[in-house]
C-alpha cells in the first residue's frame, strides 16, 4: 500500500489535500503519472496545508451561493456548437473546457473544468448529461445540447 497526498480531487478517493492509502499499482500507474497525487513524506504536512488552503480559496464561498448556481444550471439547457461529420459523429469529443466556455457564454456563471464529469465521452450530437460538483456534497446535473456547426 502506498501513502499519497492528493493534489487534485479524485472521484471516489478524496479531495485535494487529503492523505490516502491506495494500492501500489493504482498509485504508480494512474495517480502519480497524471499528477493527481504526490508521495507522502514527513515534510509533506506543509504541502497538505498549502493544498488545502488553495482548495478553500477556489471553492465557492458559501453553500447558499452553490445552491443558487445549481438551480440555474439544472433549469437551463447548455448549447454546445461543435464540428461534426455525417451521422452526427463529432471530430474528437466534447471537453470539460468546452462546457465551461458554454456556461460562461450563457451567463450562468464560472465553473472549474476539473469539477465537471461526463458519464461517457460525448462523441455524437444530441442531448447529454454532465455532473458538476459545486460544493462538498452538492452536485448539479447539467443538460448539454450538442449540435453540429453549419
N, C-alpha and C positions, 0 to 999 in steps of 0.2 A: 504494500500500500504506500502511496506517495502522499505527502502532505504538501498542499499548494495554497497559494494566495490567489484568489480570483481577481483579475484586472478588469473583466467585463462581466456583465450578467449572463449566466448560462441557465437556460430553462431547465428546471428540474434539479438543479445543483445548488445555485445560490446567486447572490448579488455581488457586485464589485466590492472588494474589501473583505469578503468572507474567507475564513481559513477552512479548507475542506480536505478530507482524505478520500482519495479515489484510487482505483486500481492502476498499477504501473503502466499498463498498455494504453489506457484511456488518457493518462497524463502525457505519456511520451508521444503518442501518435495523433492526438487530437488537440488537447488543451494547450500544450506548450508550443507546438509549431504555429498555431493560429493566433498566438498572443493573448489567449483568454486567461492565462494564469502564469504565475512565476513560482519557482520552487521556494518553499517556506524555509526561512532561516531564523536564527536568533535575532539578527538585526532587522528582520522583516517586520517587526512590530511597528516601527516608524512608518514603513511603507504602507501598512494596513491603515494606519491613521490618516495618511495623506490620501489614499484611495477613497476612504470613506468620506473625507471632507470634500473631495472633488465630486463624489456621487451626490452628496447632500446639496452642493451648490447647483448641480444640474437638475436636481429633482424639482418637480412642480411644487411651488411653495406650499400650498395647502390642499387638503383633501377636498375642500369646498370648490376650489378652482378646477380640480381634476374632475369632479362630478359634473360641473357645468360643461367642461370640454367634452366629456363622454357623451352627454345628451346631444350636443351639437354634432358630434361625429357620427353617432348612430342614426340620427334622423336624416342626414344628408347622404346622397349617393355621390361618391367622388368619381369624376370622369377623367379617364386617362386616354390620351390620344397617342397611339404607337404605330410604328411601321409594321405592316402585316402583308403576307403574301396571299395567294389564293386559298380559299377554305378557312380563312381567319387565323392561320398559324402566324405567330409573331416571328420577327427576325430577332432572336435572342429571347429574353424573358423580362417581365416587369421586375424592377429592382425596388428595394425599400426607399432609395433616394427619389425615385420617380413618384412614389406615393407621398413623400414629404413635400415635394415640389407642388403636386396637385392639390394637396390640402392647403398649403400656403396660398396658392393661386385662387382657391375658392374662398379665401378669407376666413378659414375655420381655426387658424392658429398655427403655432410652430410645434413640430414633433421632432423627436430624436429618432433617426433612422435605425438605431440599434434596438429600439423598443418595439419595432414592427415585425410581425411574423406572419408568414403565409402558411396555410395548411399544406399546400403543394405548390411547386413552381407554377407561375402563371405564364403559359406559353400559347394560349389561344384567346381570341376575342370573346367577349361575353361578360356576364356578371360573376364576380368572385368575392370571396370574403377574406379579410385580413384582421388580425388582432393587434391591438396596440396596448401595451402596458403603460398606463398613465401614472399610477402611483403604486405603492407597495402591493395592495390587494385589489386594485381597481383596473379592470381590463375592459376596453371598448372593442366591439366588433364593428368593423367598417365595411360597407358595401362598395366595391370597386366596379365601375362600368368601363371595361376595356373596349375601346373602339379603334378601328383601323383609320389611319391618316389617309386623306384623299389627295 
